[in-house]
């Protein structure tokens, strides 16, 4: 741990030098690519730069860093999967209907925001909500489609709305 009288910048510099190589190697073993490992290590330390006071509370640096890096890896995999699904969906569009690069980027940003909104919802809750809002099904139709009771649909919808109201906005 850095000295108690060190400035936040000095403490961060010391922490970085003590753990950066270990984190890159840890990430490289998981990702199989030193370039991606370096990028994610950089992003991990940026989390500390954004909130340097966190350093004073870290008891197990490697456990902390691996937890933050793992979360960033999951986010990156999720983003890549979402982008691939979008590319698969538009692959067969006629050229005249294909999105421009600007529209493509805007759509990916929207999809990532939607993904963030629904993250943390149980699949059944998310499915009931989407059936209602995207397909316009009534609660009885949702109950029949999902093989659940009307009361369960009502509970799922209330849970989805509570969740969506509490998700922090970017």
C-alpha positions as CSV (number, residue, x, y, z in Angstrom):
1,X,0.0,0.0,0.0
2,X,1.1,3.6,-0.7
3,X,2.4,5.7,2.2
4,X,-0.4,7.4,4.2
5,X,1.1,10.9,3.5
6,X,1.4,10.4,-0.3
7,X,-0.7,12.6,-2.6
8,X,-3.5,10.8,-4.5
9,X,-1.5,11.0,-7.7
10,X,1.6,9.6,-6.0
11,X,-0.4,6.8,-4.4
12,X,-2.0,6.0,-7.8
13,X,1.4,6.0,-9.5
14,X,2.8,3.7,-6.9
15,X,-0.2,1.4,-7.1
16,X,0.0,1.3,-10.9
17,X,3.7,0.4,-10.9
18,X,3.2,-2.3,-8.3
19,X,0.3,-4.0,-10.1
20,X,0.1,-3.1,-13.8
21,X,2.3,-5.9,-15.1
22,X,0.5,-8.5,-12.9
23,X,-2.9,-7.3,-14.2
24,X,-1.8,-7.3,-17.9
25,X,-0.5,-10.9,-17.5
26,X,-3.7,-11.9,-15.7
27,X,-5.8,-10.5,-18.5
28,X,-3.6,-11.9,-21.2
29,X,-4.1,-15.4,-19.8
30,X,-7.9,-14.9,-20.1
31,X,-8.1,-13.0,-23.4
32,X,-5.2,-14.6,-25.3
33,X,-4.1,-11.3,-26.6
34,X,-1.6,-8.9,-25.1
35,X,-3.2,-5.9,-26.9
36,X,-6.6,-6.5,-25.5
37,X,-5.1,-7.2,-22.1
38,X,-3.3,-3.8,-22.2
39,X,-6.4,-2.0,-23.3
40,X,-8.5,-3.5,-20.4
41,X,-5.7,-2.9,-17.9
42,X,-5.7,0.7,-19.0
43,X,-9.5,0.9,-18.6
44,X,-9.2,-0.8,-15.1
45,X,-6.7,1.8,-13.9
46,X,-8.9,4.6,-15.4
47,X,-11.6,3.6,-12.9
48,X,-9.1,4.4,-10.2
49,X,-8.2,7.7,-11.8
50,X,-11.8,8.6,-11.8
51,X,-12.1,7.9,-8.0
52,X,-8.6,8.0,-6.5
53,X,-10.0,7.9,-2.9
54,X,-10.8,4.2,-3.6
55,X,-7.1,3.4,-3.2
56,X,-7.3,4.0,0.6
57,X,-9.9,1.3,1.0
58,X,-8.3,-1.5,-1.0
59,X,-7.2,-4.4,1.2
60,X,-6.5,-6.9,-1.5
61,X,-5.2,-5.1,-4.6
62,X,-5.1,-8.1,-6.9
63,X,-8.6,-9.2,-6.0
64,X,-9.8,-5.7,-6.5
65,X,-8.1,-5.3,-9.8
66,X,-9.2,-8.7,-11.1
67,X,-12.8,-7.9,-10.1
68,X,-12.9,-4.6,-11.9
69,X,-11.1,-6.0,-14.9
70,X,-13.5,-9.0,-15.0
71,X,-16.5,-6.6,-15.0
72,X,-14.9,-4.7,-17.9
73,X,-14.3,-7.9,-19.8
74,X,-17.9,-9.0,-19.4
75,X,-19.0,-5.5,-20.6
76,X,-16.8,-5.8,-23.6
77,X,-18.0,-9.3,-24.5
78,X,-21.6,-8.2,-24.1
79,X,-21.0,-5.2,-26.3
80,X,-19.3,-7.4,-29.0
81,X,-22.1,-9.9,-28.9
82,X,-24.7,-7.1,-29.3
83,X,-22.8,-5.6,-32.2
84,X,-22.5,-9.0,-33.9
85,X,-26.2,-9.6,-33.5
86,X,-26.9,-6.2,-35.0
87,X,-24.5,-6.9,-37.9
88,X,-26.2,-10.3,-38.4
89,X,-29.6,-8.7,-38.5
90,X,-28.7,-6.1,-41.2
91,X,-26.4,-8.4,-43.2
92,X,-29.2,-9.4,-45.7
93,X,-30.6,-5.9,-46.2
94,X,-30.5,-4.5,-49.7
95,X,-27.8,-2.0,-50.2
96,X,-30.4,0.8,-50.6
97,X,-31.7,0.0,-47.1
98,X,-28.3,-0.5,-45.4
99,X,-27.6,2.0,-42.7
100,X,-24.9,4.7,-43.2
101,X,-21.9,4.5,-41.0
102,X,-23.4,7.3,-38.9
103,X,-26.7,5.5,-38.5
104,X,-24.9,2.3,-37.8
105,X,-23.0,3.9,-34.9
106,X,-26.1,5.6,-33.6
107,X,-28.0,2.3,-33.7
108,X,-25.2,0.5,-31.8
109,X,-25.3,3.3,-29.1
110,X,-29.1,3.0,-28.8
111,X,-28.8,-0.8,-28.5
112,X,-26.1,-0.5,-25.8
113,X,-28.3,1.9,-23.9
114,X,-31.3,-0.5,-24.1
115,X,-29.1,-3.4,-23.0
116,X,-28.0,-1.3,-20.0
117,X,-31.6,-0.6,-19.1
118,X,-32.6,-4.2,-19.1
119,X,-29.4,-5.5,-17.5
120,X,-30.3,-7.1,-14.1
121,X,-33.9,-8.0,-15.1
122,X,-34.8,-11.7,-14.8
123,X,-35.3,-13.2,-18.3
124,X,-39.0,-13.9,-17.7
125,X,-39.6,-10.4,-16.4
126,X,-37.8,-8.9,-19.5
127,X,-39.7,-11.2,-21.9
128,X,-43.1,-10.2,-20.4
129,X,-42.2,-6.5,-20.6
130,X,-41.0,-6.8,-24.2
131,X,-44.1,-8.8,-25.3
132,X,-46.2,-6.0,-23.9
133,X,-44.3,-3.1,-25.2
134,X,-42.9,-4.4,-28.5
135,X,-45.6,-6.8,-29.6
136,X,-48.5,-5.0,-28.0
137,X,-49.8,-8.2,-26.3
138,X,-52.3,-7.8,-23.5
139,X,-51.6,-9.3,-20.1
140,X,-53.8,-12.3,-20.7
141,X,-52.1,-12.9,-24.1
142,X,-48.7,-12.7,-22.4
143,X,-49.8,-15.1,-19.7
144,X,-50.9,-17.6,-22.4
145,X,-47.8,-17.2,-24.5
146,X,-45.5,-17.7,-21.5
147,X,-47.6,-20.3,-19.8
148,X,-47.9,-18.3,-16.5
149,X,-50.8,-16.8,-14.6
150,X,-52.2,-13.4,-15.2
151,X,-51.2,-12.4,-11.7
152,X,-47.6,-13.4,-12.5
153,X,-47.7,-11.2,-15.6
154,X,-48.9,-8.3,-13.5
155,X,-46.1,-8.9,-11.0
156,X,-43.5,-9.1,-13.8
157,X,-44.7,-5.9,-15.3
158,X,-44.6,-4.1,-12.0
159,X,-41.1,-5.4,-11.4
160,X,-39.9,-4.4,-14.8
161,X,-41.3,-0.8,-14.4
162,X,-39.7,-0.5,-11.0
163,X,-36.4,-1.6,-12.4
164,X,-36.5,0.8,-15.3
165,X,-37.4,3.7,-13.1
166,X,-34.4,3.0,-10.9
167,X,-31.7,2.5,-13.5
168,X,-29.2,5.4,-13.5
169,X,-29.3,7.3,-16.7
170,X,-26.0,8.2,-18.5
